[in-house]
Amino acid sequence: AASKAKRSFSDRPGLERCRIIPEDAPFVETLILTASQPLIAPSDGDDLKREVGFYDLALTLAREGRNKLTELGEPVRRPKDFFCEMVKSDSHMARV
């Protein structure tokens, strides 16, 4: 019978063994954020609940990262005069 216990996706010791960036590196150099709590996946195989959990966690950490960068005075948006070459031409995109 399948266990109804919730599974955790946290392998902090494994992540620490893979660390190639110094632990004392400033946030602006790494942009690394770690959730304070592990993601708890539903044991009933509910993919929607699991995906919503990943989404909520990613959104929370993205907001936290944006706030940290703002506090550090780092820009988080492109300048209004930002220009970037497109890979595909405008005529090609019009056909798509």
C-alpha positions as CSV (number, residue, x, y, z in Angstrom):
1,A,0.0,0.0,0.0
2,A,1.2,3.5,-0.8
3,S,2.3,5.6,2.2
4,K,0.2,8.7,2.9
5,A,3.1,10.5,4.4
6,K,4.2,13.7,2.7
7,R,7.5,13.6,0.9
8,S,10.1,16.4,1.1
9,F,12.3,17.6,-1.8
10,S,15.1,18.9,0.4
11,D,18.6,17.6,0.0
12,R,20.6,20.3,1.7
13,P,23.6,18.1,2.5
14,G,23.8,17.2,-1.2
15,L,23.5,20.8,-2.3
16,E,26.3,21.8,0.1
17,R,28.6,19.1,-1.4
18,C,28.0,20.6,-4.9
19,R,28.8,24.2,-3.8
20,I,31.2,25.9,-6.1
21,I,30.4,29.4,-5.1
22,P,32.0,30.6,-1.8
23,E,29.4,30.6,1.0
24,D,30.3,34.2,1.9
25,A,29.9,35.6,-1.6
26,P,27.5,38.6,-1.7
27,F,23.9,38.0,-2.9
28,V,24.3,40.3,-5.9
29,E,27.2,38.1,-7.1
30,T,25.3,34.8,-6.8
31,L,21.5,35.6,-6.9
32,I,21.1,32.4,-4.8
33,L,18.0,32.1,-2.7
34,T,17.0,29.1,-0.6
35,A,13.5,28.4,0.7
36,S,13.2,28.5,4.5
37,Q,11.1,25.4,4.4
38,P,11.3,22.4,2.1
39,L,8.6,21.9,-0.5
40,I,6.1,19.3,0.7
41,A,4.8,17.2,-2.2
42,P,1.4,15.6,-1.9
43,S,1.7,11.8,-1.5
44,D,-1.6,11.1,-3.3
45,G,0.1,11.8,-6.7
46,D,-1.9,15.0,-7.3
47,D,0.2,16.7,-10.0
48,L,-1.7,19.9,-9.9
49,K,-1.1,20.3,-6.1
50,R,2.6,19.6,-6.7
51,E,2.9,22.1,-9.6
52,V,1.0,24.8,-7.5
53,G,3.5,24.2,-4.7
54,F,6.5,24.7,-7.1
55,Y,4.8,27.8,-8.6
56,D,4.1,29.3,-5.1
57,L,7.6,28.6,-3.9
58,A,9.2,30.1,-7.1
59,L,7.0,33.2,-6.9
60,T,7.8,33.8,-3.3
61,L,11.6,33.5,-3.9
62,A,11.4,35.7,-7.0
63,R,9.7,38.4,-5.0
64,E,12.3,38.0,-2.2
65,G,15.1,38.3,-4.7
66,R,13.6,41.4,-6.3
67,N,13.2,43.0,-2.9
68,K,16.8,42.2,-2.0
69,L,18.1,43.7,-5.2
70,T,16.0,46.8,-4.7
71,E,17.3,47.2,-1.2
72,L,20.9,46.9,-2.6
73,G,20.1,49.6,-5.2
74,E,20.4,47.2,-8.1
75,P,18.1,47.7,-11.1
76,V,15.5,45.0,-11.6
77,R,13.9,46.4,-14.8
78,R,15.3,47.1,-18.2
79,P,15.9,50.8,-19.0
80,K,13.2,52.4,-21.2
81,D,15.7,52.9,-24.0
82,F,16.9,49.2,-23.9
83,F,17.5,47.8,-27.4
84,C,18.1,44.2,-28.2
85,E,18.6,42.5,-31.6
86,M,16.0,40.0,-32.4
87,V,17.0,36.5,-33.7
88,K,14.1,36.5,-36.2
89,S,13.2,39.4,-38.5
90,D,10.0,41.4,-38.1
91,S,8.8,40.0,-41.5
92,H,9.3,36.4,-40.2
93,M,7.5,37.1,-37.0
94,A,4.6,38.7,-38.9
95,R,4.2,35.3,-40.7
96,V,4.1,33.5,-37.4
